[in-house]
Amino acid sequence: MLFNSLDFALFLPIVFCFYWLASRGRLKIQNTFIVAASYFFYGFWDWKFLGLLIASTVIDFCIGRALNHNTNKGRRKLLLGLSVFVNIGLLGFFKYHNFFIQSFVDAFSFFGTPIEGPFLTIILPIGISFYTFQTLSYTIDIYRNKLKATNDFIAFAAFVSFFPQLVAGPIERAKNLLPQFLSRRKFNRKEGITGINQIIWGLFKKLVIADNCAQYANDIFNNYTQYSSLTLILGGVYFAFQIYADFSGYSDIAIGTARLFGFRLQVNFKYPYFSKNVAEFWRRWHISLSTWFRDYVFIPLGGSQVKNEKLIFNILIVFVVSGFWHGANWTFLVWGFLNGIFLIPIALKQKKSSPKSGLKSSTGSNFIKTLFTFTLITLGWIFFRSETLKDAYLYLGGIGKLNFHIDKLGIERYAFEALPIILIFVVIEWLSRQKEFPLHSGKHLLAKTIGVLAMILLLGSFSEMKEFIYFQF
């Protein structure tokens, strides 16, 4: 069930009304209904995968309780290992089985010994990359004695399956979201209005920015050999805004929907394209995943308080693993590796310098830094978007030809025609960069909301209902 679908437009008010009216504030009924609604929401795609979600929930609930009652270090490590094995095992099988087999076959073929591999027809369960990380962080935090396991299975099941953020995040930590399921909730009118405004802003990002940019980006990337350097540059820019507006738009709708039910999810994006370096970008982009890798991979490896050689290794490991998390393709691995390379000089400089050192940059200097950072990030997105490494290299080679004539695309539009929409979006975000999202608060809020709704109706791409990009991860 897509957030931008008629199905969800019917589903949400029904669930909202029952949740607040029929439950009459009774916590157990509210949580039970959230579990039922979330399972229906998830099963709407394919009910057969509900078993995986329920199994992951039951296993980590039991492991969490066992960790709570065990003080023996060996047994606790064994229990944590079981949680890691189950969660990473499920994720690895469904997402990476054929990738590893194909890589194995290619390696033998490279050395002149062709073999056939046991490939399987596997459908990737939607959201598995997100809810496995969410339950895994729960058991890790209990193992580290940073969290107490809950005895309320319904509350835990609601935490794992909460439908607004189930299939594409934010990846919530139990210490933030689980206590909200254990506390009585009352409807807050102000939060409800804020939630509706955030949903509207998320739909604007998806329907007006992401889906319009997608038409141009898809045509350019799918036919890159036919277009000039200028068009290929525009293709990279369009995809950069497509993936940002698509994914952050999903996060806005998820966070706004959660507000309607009395929950506060963590902010997942903080205007990342206004970052002045790559390190800042990754503190602002997909924050729930970035902090997950920081806390459960980077810091256990030693973090930044190590020798430079080890710091470089730690950064590359985190970014390559992050790339692999996004998909079973060498393009994602190279994308992650590139971002690690971009980050290393900044990390080494920050380690060497004093936190208070340095002068305040001028506006012009900040603009150049921001533009340079956006260029590096967009370069990485070309690998992220390309089907193969060969496609990415040829795409970059096409840019390097330096032919800058204006192309008419296969979609019967000139390549530059989506730029005004992007410019409007950038201006709105820049003027609202101190807010959680542009329609969060301020003067003339109602007029601004009506204006955004008008832009959705006038500029939204409604020709076909497009899935959110991160559903495939």
C-alpha positions as CSV (number, residue, x, y, z in Angstrom):
1,M,0.0,0.0,0.0
2,L,1.7,3.2,-1.2
3,F,1.4,6.5,0.7
4,N,0.6,8.2,-2.6
5,S,-2.3,5.8,-3.4
6,L,-6.1,5.9,-3.1
7,D,-5.9,2.8,-1.0
8,F,-3.8,4.6,1.7
9,A,-6.1,7.7,1.4
10,L,-9.0,5.3,2.5
11,F,-6.9,3.3,5.0
12,L,-5.5,6.1,7.0
13,P,-8.7,7.9,8.1
14,I,-10.4,4.6,9.0
15,V,-7.5,3.5,11.1
16,F,-7.2,7.0,12.7
17,C,-10.9,7.1,13.6
18,F,-11.0,3.6,15.1
19,Y,-7.7,4.2,17.0
20,W,-8.9,7.3,18.8
21,L,-12.7,6.8,19.0
22,A,-13.2,3.0,19.5
23,S,-10.2,2.5,21.7
24,R,-11.2,5.3,24.1
25,G,-7.7,5.8,25.1
26,R,-7.2,2.2,26.3
27,L,-3.5,1.5,25.7
28,K,-3.8,-2.3,25.2
29,I,-6.6,-1.8,22.6
30,Q,-4.6,1.0,20.8
31,N,-1.5,-1.2,20.6
32,T,-3.4,-4.3,19.5
33,F,-5.1,-2.3,16.8
34,I,-1.8,-0.8,15.6
35,V,-0.4,-4.3,15.2
36,A,-3.5,-5.5,13.3
37,A,-3.5,-2.4,11.1
38,S,0.2,-2.7,10.5
39,Y,0.0,-6.4,9.5
40,F,-2.9,-5.5,7.1
41,F,-0.8,-2.7,5.7
42,Y,2.2,-5.0,5.2
43,G,0.2,-7.9,3.9
44,F,-1.5,-5.7,1.3
45,W,1.7,-6.2,-0.8
46,D,2.1,-9.9,-0.2
47,W,0.6,-11.6,2.8
48,K,3.0,-14.6,2.5
49,F,5.9,-12.4,3.9
50,L,4.0,-11.6,7.1
51,G,5.5,-14.8,8.5
52,L,9.0,-13.4,8.3
53,L,8.0,-10.2,10.0
54,I,6.2,-12.1,12.8
55,A,9.1,-14.6,13.1
56,S,11.6,-11.8,13.5
57,T,9.4,-10.2,16.1
58,V,8.9,-13.3,18.2
59,I,12.6,-14.3,18.0
60,D,14.0,-11.0,19.1
61,F,11.3,-10.5,21.8
62,C,12.3,-13.9,23.3
63,I,16.1,-13.2,22.9
64,G,15.6,-9.8,24.5
65,R,13.9,-11.3,27.6
66,A,16.6,-14.0,27.8
67,L,19.3,-11.4,27.7
68,N,17.6,-9.6,30.6
69,H,17.6,-12.7,32.8
70,N,21.2,-13.9,31.9
71,T,24.3,-12.6,33.6
72,N,26.6,-15.2,32.2
73,K,28.8,-13.5,29.5
74,G,29.1,-16.6,27.4
75,R,25.4,-17.2,27.3
76,R,24.7,-13.5,26.5
77,K,27.1,-13.6,23.6
78,L,25.5,-16.8,22.3
79,L,22.0,-15.1,22.5
80,L,23.3,-12.0,20.8
81,G,24.9,-14.2,18.1
82,L,21.6,-15.9,17.6
83,S,19.8,-12.6,17.0
84,V,22.5,-11.5,14.6
85,F,22.5,-14.8,12.8
86,V,18.7,-14.8,12.4
87,N,18.3,-11.2,11.3
88,I,21.4,-10.9,9.0
89,G,20.7,-14.5,7.8
90,L,17.2,-13.6,6.7
91,L,18.4,-10.4,5.1
92,G,21.4,-12.2,3.5
93,F,19.4,-15.0,2.0
94,F,16.6,-12.9,0.5
95,K,18.7,-10.0,-0.7
96,Y,22.2,-11.4,-1.5
97,H,22.0,-15.1,-2.3
98,N,22.0,-14.7,-6.1
99,F,24.5,-11.9,-5.9
100,F,27.1,-14.1,-4.2
101,I,26.4,-17.0,-6.5
102,Q,26.7,-14.8,-9.5
103,S,30.0,-13.4,-8.2
104,F,31.3,-16.9,-7.6
105,V,30.3,-18.0,-11.1
106,D,31.9,-14.9,-12.6
107,A,35.2,-15.5,-10.7
108,F,35.4,-19.1,-12.1
109,S,34.6,-17.9,-15.6
110,F,37.3,-15.3,-15.4
111,F,39.9,-18.0,-14.7
112,G,38.6,-20.1,-17.6
113,T,36.5,-22.6,-15.7
114,P,32.8,-21.9,-16.4
115,I,30.4,-23.3,-13.9
116,E,26.7,-23.1,-13.2
117,G,25.4,-21.8,-9.9
118,P,22.3,-22.7,-7.8
119,F,20.4,-19.5,-8.6
120,L,17.0,-19.1,-7.0
121,T,13.9,-17.2,-7.9
122,I,13.7,-15.0,-4.8
123,I,11.3,-12.1,-4.2
124,L,12.7,-9.5,-1.8
125,P,10.3,-9.0,1.1
126,I,9.5,-5.3,1.2
127,G,11.0,-3.5,4.2
128,I,13.2,-6.4,5.4
129,S,16.3,-4.2,5.3
130,F,14.6,-1.8,7.7
131,Y,12.8,-4.0,10.3
132,T,15.7,-6.4,10.7
133,F,18.0,-3.5,11.6
134,Q,15.4,-2.1,13.9
135,T,15.0,-5.4,15.9
136,L,18.7,-6.1,15.8
137,S,19.5,-2.8,17.4
138,Y,17.0,-3.7,20.2
139,T,18.9,-6.9,21.1
140,I,22.3,-5.2,20.8
141,D,21.3,-2.4,23.1
142,I,20.0,-4.9,25.7
143,Y,23.2,-6.8,25.4
144,R,25.1,-3.6,26.1
145,N,22.9,-2.9,29.1
146,K,21.7,0.3,27.5
147,L,18.1,-0.9,27.5
148,K,15.8,-3.2,29.4
149,A,13.8,-5.8,27.5
150,T,10.0,-5.3,27.5
151,N,7.6,-8.0,28.8
152,D,4.8,-6.6,26.7
153,F,4.7,-8.6,23.5
154,I,1.9,-6.6,21.9
155,A,3.8,-3.3,22.5
156,F,7.0,-4.8,21.1
157,A,5.1,-6.2,18.0
158,A,3.7,-2.7,17.5
159,F,7.2,-1.2,17.7
160,V,8.6,-3.6,15.1
161,S,5.6,-3.4,12.7
162,F,4.4,0.2,13.1
163,F,3.0,0.8,9.6
164,P,4.1,4.5,9.0
165,Q,7.8,3.6,9.1
166,L,7.7,-0.2,8.5
167,V,8.8,-0.5,4.9
168,A,11.2,2.4,4.4
169,G,12.1,3.9,7.8
170,P,13.1,5.9,9.7
171,I,14.9,3.0,11.4
172,E,13.8,3.7,14.9
173,R,15.7,2.8,18.1
174,A,13.8,1.0,20.8
175,K,14.9,3.5,23.4
176,N,13.0,6.2,21.5
177,L,9.9,4.5,20.1
178,L,9.2,1.5,22.3
179,P,8.5,3.6,25.5
180,Q,5.9,5.5,23.5
181,F,4.0,2.2,23.0
182,L,4.2,1.6,26.8
183,S,2.7,5.0,27.7
184,R,-0.9,6.1,27.4
185,R,-1.5,8.4,24.5
186,K,-4.1,11.2,24.1
187,F,-4.9,13.0,20.9
188,N,-3.1,16.4,20.6
189,R,-4.9,18.7,18.1
190,K,-1.7,20.8,17.5
191,E,0.4,17.7,16.8
192,G,-2.4,16.4,14.5
193,I,-2.4,19.6,12.4
194,T,1.4,19.5,12.3
195,G,1.2,15.8,11.2
196,I,-1.2,16.7,8.3
197,N,1.0,19.5,7.2
198,Q,4.0,17.2,7.2
199,I,2.1,14.6,5.1
200,I,1.2,17.3,2.6
201,W,4.8,18.5,2.4
202,G,5.9,14.8,1.9
203,L,3.4,14.4,-0.9
204,F,4.6,17.6,-2.5
205,K,8.1,16.2,-2.5
206,K,7.0,12.9,-4.0
207,L,4.4,14.0,-6.6
208,V,5.8,17.3,-7.7
209,I,9.6,17.0,-7.3
210,A,10.5,13.3,-7.3
211,D,8.0,12.0,-9.8
212,N,8.6,14.9,-12.3
213,C,12.4,14.5,-12.0
214,A,12.0,10.8,-12.4
215,Q,10.6,11.2,-15.9
216,Y,13.7,13.1,-17.0
217,A,16.3,11.1,-15.1
218,N,14.9,7.7,-16.3
219,D,14.9,8.8,-19.9
220,I,18.4,10.2,-19.7
221,F,20.0,7.3,-17.8
222,N,18.2,4.7,-20.0
223,N,19.4,6.3,-23.2
224,Y,22.6,8.0,-22.1
225,T,24.5,7.1,-25.3
226,Q,22.2,9.3,-27.3
227,Y,22.6,12.5,-25.3
228,S,25.1,15.4,-24.9
229,S,27.3,16.1,-21.9
230,L,25.0,18.9,-20.8
231,T,22.0,16.5,-20.8
232,L,24.0,13.8,-18.9
233,I,24.9,16.4,-16.3
234,L,21.3,17.4,-16.0
235,G,20.4,13.7,-15.7
236,G,22.6,13.4,-12.6
237,V,21.1,16.5,-11.1
238,Y,17.6,15.3,-11.8
239,F,18.3,11.9,-10.1
240,A,19.9,13.7,-7.1
241,F,16.7,15.6,-6.5
242,Q,14.5,12.6,-7.4
243,I,16.1,10.4,-4.8
244,Y,16.2,13.1,-2.1
245,A,12.6,14.3,-2.6
246,D,11.4,10.7,-3.0
247,F,13.0,9.3,0.2
248,S,12.7,12.4,2.4
249,G,9.2,12.8,1.1
250,Y,8.4,9.2,2.3
251,S,10.1,10.0,5.7
252,D,7.9,13.2,6.0
253,I,4.7,11.3,5.3
254,A,5.8,8.6,7.8
255,I,6.7,11.1,10.5
256,G,3.5,13.1,9.9
257,T,1.3,10.0,10.0
258,A,3.0,8.9,13.3
259,R,2.1,12.3,14.7
260,L,-1.6,11.6,14.0
261,F,-1.4,8.6,16.3
262,G,0.5,10.4,19.1
263,F,4.1,9.2,18.2
264,R,7.2,11.2,17.5
265,L,9.6,9.5,15.1
266,Q,13.2,10.8,14.7
267,V,14.0,13.3,12.0
268,N,15.5,11.5,9.0
269,F,16.7,14.4,6.8
270,K,17.9,17.9,7.6
271,Y,18.2,19.7,4.3
272,P,21.3,17.6,3.2
273,Y,22.0,19.4,-0.1
274,F,22.9,22.6,1.9
275,S,25.9,20.8,3.5
276,K,29.3,22.4,3.1
277,N,31.2,19.1,3.1
278,V,30.5,15.4,2.7
279,A,30.8,14.7,6.4
280,E,28.1,17.2,7.1
281,F,26.0,15.7,4.3
282,W,26.0,12.3,6.0
283,R,25.0,13.9,9.3
284,R,22.0,15.2,7.5
285,W,21.1,12.4,5.0
286,H,19.1,9.3,6.1
287,I,20.1,10.1,9.7
288,S,18.5,6.9,11.1
289,L,20.7,4.7,9.0
290,S,23.8,6.8,9.3
291,T,23.6,6.8,13.1
292,W,22.9,3.1,13.1
293,F,26.1,2.3,11.2
294,R,27.9,4.8,13.5
295,D,26.8,3.2,16.7
296,Y,26.8,-0.5,15.7
297,V,29.7,-0.7,13.2
298,F,32.0,2.4,13.2
299,I,32.3,2.9,17.0
300,P,32.8,-0.9,17.7
301,L,35.6,-0.8,15.1
302,G,37.3,1.9,17.1
303,G,35.6,5.0,15.8
304,S,37.8,8.0,15.1
305,Q,40.0,7.7,18.2
306,V,42.5,5.4,16.4
307,K,45.6,5.8,14.2
308,N,45.0,7.3,10.8
309,E,45.4,4.0,8.9
310,K,42.8,2.4,11.1
311,L,40.5,5.4,10.8
312,I,40.7,5.2,7.0
313,F,39.9,1.4,7.2
314,N,37.0,2.0,9.5
315,I,35.4,4.7,7.3
316,L,35.8,2.5,4.2
317,I,34.3,-0.5,5.9
318,V,31.3,1.5,7.1
319,F,30.6,3.0,3.7
320,V,31.1,-0.2,1.7
321,V,28.8,-2.0,4.1
322,S,26.3,0.8,3.8
323,G,26.5,0.6,0.0
324,F,25.9,-3.2,0.2
325,W,22.9,-2.6,2.5
326,H,21.3,-0.6,-0.3
327,G,21.5,-3.4,-2.8
328,A,23.1,-6.5,-4.2
329,N,25.0,-4.9,-7.0
330,W,28.6,-3.8,-7.5
331,T,27.3,-0.3,-8.4
332,F,26.2,0.2,-4.7
333,L,29.5,-1.1,-3.4
334,V,31.4,1.4,-5.6
335,W,29.0,4.2,-4.5
336,G,29.7,3.5,-0.9
337,F,33.4,3.3,-1.5
338,L,33.4,6.6,-3.3
339,N,31.6,8.3,-0.5
340,G,34.1,6.9,1.9
341,I,36.9,8.3,-0.2
342,F,35.2,11.7,-0.3
343,L,34.9,11.6,3.5
344,I,38.4,10.5,4.5
345,P,40.3,13.8,4.0
346,I,37.6,15.6,6.0
347,A,37.8,13.1,8.8
348,L,41.6,13.2,9.0
349,K,41.5,17.1,9.0
350,Q,38.9,17.1,11.8
351,K,40.9,14.7,13.8
352,K,44.0,16.8,13.5
353,S,42.5,20.2,14.1
354,S,41.0,21.6,17.3
355,P,37.2,21.7,17.5
356,K,37.4,25.5,18.0
357,S,39.9,26.2,15.3
358,G,39.1,27.9,12.0
359,L,37.5,31.2,11.0
360,K,33.9,31.7,10.1
361,S,33.5,31.3,6.3
362,S,32.0,34.0,4.1
363,T,28.7,33.5,2.3
364,G,30.5,33.2,-1.1
365,S,32.9,30.6,0.4
366,N,30.0,28.6,1.8
367,F,28.2,28.7,-1.5
368,I,31.2,27.3,-3.3
369,K,31.7,24.6,-0.6
370,T,28.0,23.6,-0.9
371,L,28.1,23.5,-4.7
372,F,31.3,21.4,-4.6
373,T,29.8,19.0,-2.0
374,F,26.6,18.6,-4.2
375,T,28.8,17.9,-7.2
376,L,30.7,15.1,-5.3
377,I,27.4,13.6,-4.0
378,T,25.9,13.7,-7.5
379,L,28.9,12.0,-9.0
380,G,28.3,9.2,-6.5
381,W,24.6,9.1,-7.4
382,I,25.5,8.2,-11.0
383,F,26.9,4.9,-9.8
384,F,23.9,4.4,-7.5
385,R,21.5,4.9,-10.4
386,S,23.3,3.0,-13.1
387,E,22.4,-0.6,-13.8
388,T,26.0,-1.8,-14.1
389,L,29.5,-0.4,-13.5
390,K,30.0,-0.3,-17.2
391,D,27.0,1.9,-17.6
392,A,28.3,4.3,-14.9
393,Y,31.7,4.5,-16.5
394,L,30.2,5.1,-20.0
395,Y,27.9,7.7,-18.5
396,L,30.8,9.6,-16.9
397,G,32.7,9.2,-20.2
398,G,29.8,10.9,-22.0
399,I,30.0,13.8,-19.6
400,G,33.8,14.0,-20.3
401,K,33.2,14.5,-24.1
402,L,32.2,18.1,-23.3
403,N,29.6,18.6,-25.9
404,F,27.0,20.9,-24.6
405,H,24.1,21.2,-27.1
406,I,20.5,21.1,-25.8
407,D,18.7,17.8,-26.4
408,K,15.1,17.0,-26.8
409,L,14.3,13.9,-24.8
410,G,12.4,10.8,-25.7
411,I,9.6,12.0,-23.4
412,E,9.1,14.9,-25.8
413,R,10.5,17.5,-23.4
414,Y,13.8,19.5,-23.6
415,A,16.3,18.4,-21.0
416,F,16.3,21.6,-19.1
417,E,12.5,21.9,-18.6
418,A,12.4,20.4,-15.1
419,L,14.9,22.9,-13.7
420,P,12.3,25.6,-12.7
421,I,10.5,23.0,-10.5
422,I,13.8,22.2,-8.8
423,L,14.6,25.9,-8.4
424,I,11.3,26.5,-6.6
425,F,11.9,23.6,-4.3
426,V,15.4,24.8,-3.4
427,V,14.2,28.3,-2.6
428,I,11.4,27.0,-0.4
429,E,13.8,24.7,1.5
430,W,16.5,27.4,1.8
431,L,14.0,29.9,3.3
432,S,12.7,27.1,5.7
433,R,16.1,25.6,6.6
434,Q,15.7,26.4,10.3
435,K,12.5,24.5,10.6
436,E,11.9,20.7,10.8
437,F,10.0,21.1,7.5
438,P,8.7,24.1,5.6
439,L,5.1,23.8,6.8
440,H,5.9,23.1,10.4
441,S,5.1,26.6,11.8
442,G,5.4,30.3,11.2
443,K,3.3,33.2,9.9
444,H,0.7,32.6,7.2
445,L,0.9,28.8,7.7
446,L,-2.6,28.2,6.3
447,A,-1.9,30.2,3.2
448,K,1.4,28.4,2.7
449,T,-0.3,25.0,3.1
450,I,-3.0,25.9,0.5
451,G,-0.2,27.1,-1.8
452,V,1.6,23.8,-1.6
453,L,-1.7,21.9,-2.1
454,A,-2.3,24.0,-5.3
455,M,1.2,23.2,-6.5
456,I,0.5,19.5,-6.0
457,L,-2.7,19.7,-8.0
458,L,-1.1,21.8,-10.8
459,L,2.4,20.4,-11.0
460,G,2.0,16.9,-9.5
461,S,2.8,13.9,-11.7
462,F,-0.4,11.8,-11.6
463,S,0.0,9.9,-14.9
464,E,1.0,6.7,-13.1
465,M,1.4,5.8,-9.4
466,K,5.1,5.5,-8.8
467,E,6.6,3.4,-5.9
468,F,9.0,5.1,-3.6
469,I,12.7,4.4,-4.5
470,Y,13.7,2.9,-1.2
471,F,11.0,0.2,-1.3
472,Q,13.6,-1.8,-3.4
473,F,16.1,-1.7,-0.6
